[in-house]
Amino acid sequence: MIIGIGTDIIDITRIERVINRFGDRFKNRVFTKKEILKCEARKLSANSYAKRYAAKEACSKALGTGFRKGVYWRDI
C-alpha cells in the first residue's frame, strides 16, 4: 500500500551557500554524524549534502507531516 509519494529538486549551490554561511550548525541540525562523514569523504561534498537534503524533504512530503509531529531532519 502506498501512503504517499514525495519528490524534491534542489539547487546544489543553495546548499553550498547554506553550508558556507552556517557550517557545522546546519550540518548537525539536518544530518547524522554518519551522513556528515560520508558527505565529507566525497570530493564534491556539497553535491552529496544536497542529494541527502532533497531525499529528506521528499520523505517528509510522502509522510504528509512535514517536519513536525515528532519528525525531525536527523530521523530521516
Backbone bond lengths (Angstrom), bond angles and torsions (degrees), N, CA, C in turn:
res aa  C-N    CA-C-N  psi(-1)  N-CA   C-N-CA  omega(-1)  CA-C   N-CA-C  phi
1 M - - - 1.443 - - 1.526 108.82 -
2 I 1.317 116.49 131.23 1.460 121.47 176.74 1.523 108.19 -94.34
3 I 1.315 115.75 122.24 1.463 120.63 179.32 1.523 110.53 -88.43
4 G 1.325 116.63 -38.55 1.456 120.16 -179.34 1.509 110.75 -165.01
5 I 1.317 115.17 158.66 1.456 121.56 177.74 1.518 107.43 -125.06
6 G 1.319 116.39 135.98 1.458 120.15 178.31 1.514 110.51 -133.56
7 T 1.316 115.88 138.46 1.464 121.05 174.44 1.521 108.07 -132.60
8 D 1.307 115.59 157.27 1.451 119.44 178.26 1.518 109.61 -156.29
9 I 1.311 115.30 140.29 1.464 122.58 174.66 1.519 106.32 -122.00
10 I 1.317 116.17 137.06 1.461 119.56 -177.91 1.524 110.52 -135.48
11 D 1.300 115.43 146.74 1.460 122.33 176.52 1.535 107.81 -82.65
12 I 1.308 116.71 119.01 1.469 121.33 -177.28 1.523 111.35 -58.35
13 T 1.327 117.20 -37.50 1.474 119.33 -179.39 1.525 111.61 -65.48
14 R 1.326 117.22 -27.90 1.472 120.28 176.08 1.529 110.36 -62.85
15 I 1.316 116.33 -47.11 1.464 120.40 178.71 1.521 110.11 -65.59
16 E 1.314 116.85 -39.97 1.462 121.03 178.45 1.534 110.72 -59.43
17 R 1.330 116.71 -42.85 1.471 120.62 178.53 1.528 111.58 -64.93
18 V 1.322 116.47 -41.41 1.470 120.70 179.18 1.526 110.06 -63.70
19 I 1.322 117.10 -42.95 1.466 120.96 178.44 1.521 110.37 -63.66
20 N 1.326 117.41 -42.39 1.468 120.40 178.74 1.522 111.65 -64.29
21 R 1.318 116.60 -35.09 1.467 120.12 -177.84 1.527 112.91 -80.09
22 F 1.340 116.99 -45.15 1.463 121.03 -172.87 1.524 114.63 -107.79
23 G 1.322 117.91 -15.42 1.462 122.74 175.08 1.514 114.91 53.23
24 D 1.334 115.26 -129.94 1.467 121.58 -175.73 1.523 112.77 -61.75
25 R 1.319 116.94 -29.08 1.470 119.90 179.34 1.536 110.08 -59.52
26 F 1.319 116.45 -45.61 1.468 121.10 177.76 1.528 110.56 -68.17
27 K 1.309 116.31 -49.20 1.467 120.70 -176.95 1.522 111.45 -57.42
28 N 1.327 117.43 -47.20 1.462 120.91 -177.01 1.524 113.10 -70.49
29 R 1.314 116.84 -23.57 1.462 119.77 178.28 1.525 111.58 -78.06
30 V 1.331 116.65 -34.19 1.462 121.16 -171.81 1.529 113.42 -100.82
31 F 1.326 117.25 -35.02 1.460 121.14 -171.49 1.529 111.97 -116.32
32 T 1.334 115.08 151.48 1.463 120.06 174.44 1.527 109.08 -76.08
33 K 1.311 116.15 165.68 1.471 120.28 178.22 1.532 110.79 -59.13
34 K 1.317 116.44 -40.09 1.467 120.81 179.70 1.532 110.91 -64.71
35 E 1.327 117.00 -41.43 1.467 120.23 178.17 1.526 110.82 -64.02
36 I 1.320 116.63 -41.04 1.466 120.90 179.38 1.525 110.09 -62.42
37 L 1.323 117.08 -45.11 1.468 120.65 178.95 1.527 111.18 -60.40
38 K 1.328 116.85 -42.86 1.467 120.29 179.59 1.525 111.37 -65.67
39 C 1.327 116.96 -41.95 1.471 120.24 179.54 1.521 111.07 -65.92
40 E 1.324 116.77 -43.07 1.464 121.05 -178.25 1.527 111.91 -67.30
41 A 1.326 117.24 -23.88 1.465 121.02 179.19 1.532 111.77 -75.24
42 R 1.316 116.63 -14.77 1.465 121.53 -179.69 1.521 110.96 -83.17
43 K 1.321 115.32 147.69 1.462 120.40 178.14 1.529 110.29 -63.32
44 L 1.325 116.46 -43.88 1.465 121.98 177.64 1.530 108.55 -106.01
45 S 1.321 116.35 76.02 1.462 120.61 -173.68 1.526 112.61 -61.74
46 A 1.325 118.21 -33.01 1.469 120.27 179.74 1.528 110.98 -60.57
47 N 1.318 117.03 -36.93 1.468 120.77 177.27 1.522 110.71 -62.16
48 S 1.314 116.10 -42.89 1.454 121.23 -179.00 1.529 111.19 -67.89
49 Y 1.329 116.52 -42.32 1.470 120.03 176.72 1.529 110.44 -62.14
50 A 1.325 117.13 -43.85 1.465 121.42 -179.16 1.525 111.11 -62.59
51 K 1.316 116.13 -41.54 1.470 120.76 179.01 1.525 110.53 -60.52
52 R 1.304 116.24 -47.09 1.464 120.56 -179.27 1.529 111.61 -67.22
53 Y 1.332 116.19 -39.10 1.459 120.93 179.09 1.529 110.34 -62.11
54 A 1.327 116.54 -46.54 1.467 121.05 179.39 1.527 110.98 -62.04
55 A 1.320 117.17 -39.91 1.466 120.85 179.09 1.526 110.95 -64.24
56 K 1.327 116.89 -40.13 1.466 120.99 178.91 1.528 110.86 -65.87
57 E 1.331 117.32 -42.06 1.465 120.71 177.42 1.525 110.78 -63.50
58 A 1.321 117.34 -42.55 1.464 121.16 179.02 1.526 110.69 -62.47
59 C 1.302 116.59 -40.15 1.467 121.16 179.13 1.529 110.53 -64.16
60 S 1.334 116.60 -42.26 1.469 119.35 179.71 1.530 110.54 -64.04
61 K 1.325 116.94 -35.04 1.467 120.71 177.02 1.525 110.50 -66.93
62 A 1.322 116.48 -42.11 1.466 120.63 -179.64 1.524 111.18 -65.43
63 L 1.331 116.79 -36.29 1.462 120.36 178.32 1.525 111.48 -68.87
64 G 1.326 115.42 -26.28 1.457 119.92 179.93 1.512 114.28 80.40
65 T 1.320 117.07 7.63 1.466 120.53 -178.31 1.517 112.08 -106.58
66 G 1.324 117.06 -17.51 1.458 118.92 -169.54 1.520 107.59 65.49
67 F 1.314 116.32 -152.53 1.464 119.73 178.30 1.521 109.20 -104.11
68 R 1.311 114.43 69.99 1.459 122.01 175.93 1.518 107.39 -152.63
69 K 1.293 116.94 -175.84 1.466 122.05 179.63 1.523 111.68 54.43
70 G 1.336 116.51 42.98 1.454 120.44 175.47 1.512 115.87 83.65
71 V 1.323 117.86 4.88 1.464 121.13 177.79 1.523 107.84 -102.75
72 Y 1.333 115.93 121.89 1.456 121.18 -177.86 1.526 109.82 -121.18
73 W 1.340 115.34 159.65 1.466 121.39 -178.27 1.525 112.71 -49.50
74 R 1.331 116.43 -47.11 1.469 119.20 -174.60 1.520 113.10 -76.13
75 D 1.329 117.09 -10.10 1.467 120.49 176.85 1.528 111.93 -77.84
76 I 1.317 115.86 -18.64 1.473 120.14 -176.73 1.511 109.40 -100.53
